[in-house]
Amino acid sequence: DALPIFEDVSLAGIILERVNEEANNGIALLEGLNFEDLGITPTILQPTIPRPLLCEWSEIVGLFDAAPLGKVSETAARLQSHWSLSVLLARCESQIGDILAKLLAAMLLEQKVLLIGDISKASAMALWLRAALWPFRWLHPFMSAPPPKSALRVPWLSSPFPFALTLHSLPEDWECRTMAALPSDVVCGVFKQQDQVHISPQLETSGGLVAQNFRLPASAHRKIVAQAVQAKTRLKNRVWDIRQAAEDIQKAIEDEVQYLADVLRNFVRERVATTKREVEEGGCGRRAGETDFAVHCKRCFDLDLFLPWLRQQGPQYRGSDTLPFYRTLFQTQLCIDFVEQVVAEELEDG
């Protein structure tokens, strides 16, 4: 919820400090925080919690040491996603739909992403994109606010790694003066009078996904857009408030991202089970000194094993946009990181 307006700005720090202190006390947060001693109105602030928490409040304090695939990390991502979606629905609902889904695809496939224009919109979108990736993690440069000019002298556009940058406009130090002049591997969200996503017609990912098919695979893109339209209509007709609309859209997106993760998780589990049998039989080609973790990861990162397996899962994985999407996703750092986490879990569980 929004903090009260008060004349003494120094009170903001006191309020935020108290909120942080009470974060360990779930009961205090559920009943509200009392600020009567500060002489502000209202005296009780009641935080709004989007959907049930997946962990205890006290556990969130240890977020930075939390397991990437654990409930604490998922809770933090969910809270960030809900807040960002609420901001976007309140200020620029046109972003919620096709624009949002395409930018999510760009992040999942680790493209170079620029978010340009109105900073309040672009920053909220940046924060939402990073949170919406869970259970995947963005492991590359990420700036949800415009960096200093000195940082923009770095040759970002020619870099060999992906990034997500938030900017007022294209920097003067860059040779590109228009969106059309950007390199083909840059996906640009433009948040000005008319929000849009610029994707170069020449874009082709490492896995062969081309510009005209650049979207989440199968029906995922369509489902997210349809759910967003429905939620925005209910919001406009005052059937739902912003919180309800944000939760509905967030749930639809979580389901689609989790579906992608489950496909990869199922492949990893099958490969781990197969490799365990091969290790027991002495036929996995294990090198001297190679750990169990390394042996399993090597098998799980094999694209030549993954693609035939994916085709066997059904015709929905053989489309002109679906197979190139998964081929690209499988080569990303966020996929490698996720697979490593799943392998570790599988070996730990025996």
N, C-alpha and C positions, 0 to 999 in steps of 0.2 A: 504494500500500500504506500501511497505518497506520504511523505513526512509533512507535518503542519508548517505553515508559513509563519515565520517569527522575525522580529526586528533584529535580535541579537544573533548574528551569524555564528558566534562561538558556540551556541547551543547545539548546532548541527553535529559538531565533534563529540559532544557529551552524549547526545542521543545515539549516534552510531556506535560509540564505545560501549554503551549500555546494551545495545542490541547484540553486539558481538559477545559480551559477557554472558548474556542470557541464552545464547545459542546452545549452551550445554544443558539448559533447563527446558525440556520439552513442555512441561506443564505451564511454565511462565509464558511461553510463546503461544500456547493454545488459549490461555485465559486472557492474554493481552499483557502489554508492558505498561507499567504505571509511571507517568512522568509528572504527577501532581506537584512534586517538589520543585519543578522547574517553572511552574506558572504558565504552561502553554495549554492551548486548546486544540484538539481534545486531550484530556489528561491520560486516557487509555488508548494505546495504539494496538490494533489487532491485525497481525500479519495474516495474509491469505496464502494458504498452502495449496498449491496445485496438485490435486490427486494425493492419495495416501503416500507418506514417505516410505521408502524402501529400507531405511535403516534408522537407527536412533540419532537424535540430534547431536548427542555427544560424539558420535563417530565422525560427523562431518568435519569436526575440527582437524582430524587427521587426514584430510582429503589428499594432501600431496604425497602421503605415504601409502595411499589406498591402492588395492589391486586394480589394475586397469579394467578388468571385466567384472569387478565386484559391485555390490549394491551401493556402496558409498559413492563410487565413481558414477554409477548410473543415476543416483539421486541428484548429484551435483549437476550433471548434464541435463536432467529433466527440469530442474529449477531454472537454470540458465535459459534453456529453450523456451520455457513457458513465459518468462519475463520478456524475452526478446520478441516472441510472437505477439504478446500483448501490446508492446510498443508499436510494432508494425501495423497491427490491426487498428490501433487508435490513430496513427499518423498517416499511414499510406497503405491502405488495404489492397491497392492495386498490385502490390508486390506479392501478395499471398495467393499463389496459384502457379501459373506457368513459369513466372520469373523465379520464384522460390525453388521450384522443382528442378529447373535447368541449372541453377547455381549449385544446388545440392549435388547434382550429377557431376558438375565440374570439380567440386571438392573431393568427392569420392574417387574420381579418376585422377586426382592430383594434377590438375591443369594449373596454369598460371592465371590467377584470378585477380582482377581489379574491380573495386567497388568505388564508383566515382559519382560525385554530386553532393546532394544534401547530406551533410555528415551525420545528422541525427538518424536519418534513414539508413545510410550505408553502414554506420557503426552497429546499429541494432541488427542489421542483416549479417554482418561479419560474426558477431557474437552468437547469433542463432546458428549459422552454418557450422561453426566449430562444435557447438553443443549437439546439434542434430546428427553428427557423425557417429555418436556412440552406438555400438561398442568399438568402433574404430577411433583412432586418434590421429589428429593432424600433427605431423612431426617436422614441419617445415616453417620458414619465416611466416609470421602472422602478425598483422598490425590492424587493430580494430579502430584506430584513430590515425589521422595524418601524421606521418613521421616528420622530423625536422628536415629542412632542405638539404642538409649535408648528407642525410641518408639516401636521398633520391639521386645523388650523383653516382651511386652504385649502378652498374649496368644491369638492372633488373630484367629488362626485356630479353637480353641475350644470355641470361643465366642458365645453367644446365639443370637447375632444380626448380620445383614448383614453389609458389608463394601465394599469399593472400594479402593484398594491400588495400587500405582505405585512403582515398584521396579526394581533395576538393575538385581537382581537374587534372588533366594530363600535364605533368611538369614541363616547364619551359626548357629544362636541360635535356629533355628527351627529344629525339628527332621526330617522333610521331606527333602530329598536331590534331589528328582526327582518329576516330575509332577504326575507320577503314584502313588506316595506315599501320595499325598495330600488327605485330607478327601473328601468324595464323594459329599459334599455340596459346594465345591469350584469350581468355573469356572475360568479358567486361560487363558488369552490371552497372547500368546508368540510372541514377536516381535524381532526376531533375523535374522539369514540368511534366514530362511523359516518361515514366519508368519503362525500362526495356533491358533485354540482355543482348549484347552484341557477340555473335559467334561468326568468325570468319568462314566464308564459303569454302576456303581451302583447308580448314581444320581437319586433321586426321590423327587420331591418337596412336600410341605405340601398338595398340591391339587392333588397329584397323577400323575404329569407329569414326565415321565421317560426319560432317556438319549436319546434313539433313536428317541424320538418325541420332543426333546427340541429345540423349535423354535417358532417364532411368529405364531399365529394360522391361520388356513384356508390357504388362498393363499397369506397372507401378506409377508411371508418370500420369497416366489418365486417372487413376484412382485418387491420387493426391489432389489433382486439379479439381476433380468432381467434388471431393470432400470439402475443399476450400470454398468452392462456389456455394455449396449447401450451407456451410457454417456462416459465411458472410451474408447470405440471404436471411438467415435466422437472426443474425445480429442486426441487420438493417430493419427487419420487421419487429425488432425488440422482443423476439421470442427468447433469445439468449443475450447475456451480457458478454463483454469482452473476455472475461475469464472462461466462460463456458465455450465460447467459439475457439479460443486459443487451445484449450484442452482437447477439443474434438479434432482440430487440425493436427495438433501435436501427436495424438494417438495414432492417426492415420499414417503420419510420416514415420513414427517409431516402428510401426508394424512393417513398413516396406524396407526400412534399413535393416531391421532385425531379420527379415526374410533373406536378404543378401548375406548377412552374417551366418545364418543357419545353413545356407547352401555350402559356404566355405567350411563351416564347422563339421558338417556331415562328411565332406570329402576328407578332412583331416582325420576324423575318427576312424574312417575306413582304412586310410593309409597307415595310421598308427597300429591298428589291429593287424593289418597285413605284414607290416614291417616287423612287429613283435614275433610273428610266426617265423618269418624268414631268419631273424636273428637267432631264434631257438634252434632252427635247422642249420644254421651256419651258412646260409646262402644269400646274404644281403650285400656282399662285397665290402664288408667293414674294414676300414683302414686301421692300422696299429695306432692305439691311443685315442681313437675317435670315441667320443662320449655317446651315450644313448640318445641324448637330446640332439646332438649334431646329426646322428644317423637318421633320426625321424624327421628332423627339419629338412634335410636334403631330399628325402622322398616327398615330403609335403609341398616343397617349392617347385616341383617338376611340372612345368606347363604341359609337357607332352603326356603326362599322366592325367592332369586335371581336365583338359579339353575333351578327350574321349569319354572320361567319366561323366562330364557334364552333359554331353550329348545323349548318354544313356539314361539320363534322369527324366527324359520326356521331350516331346516336340516343342514345348514352350521355351526350351533353351537353345533352339536351333535357328531362331529368326535372324534377319539381316541386321537388327540392332542389338539383339540379346547376346549372341555369341561374341561379337567384338567388344561389347561392354564388359563381359566377364573376363575376356582375354586381357583387356586393359587393366581392369581392377586387380587381377591376379598379379600383375607386375608392379603394383604400387608399393611404396614403403608402408602405408597404413595397413595393407593386406598382409605384408610380411610380418609386421608387428603383431597383428591379430593372430595369424597362424602360429607364431612363436608362443603366444599366450595360451592358445588352445592346446598345443603340443605339451607344454609344461603342465597344464591341468590334467591332461590325459595320462601322462607319465606319473604324476603325483597320485592320481586315483588308482593307479595300478592297472 
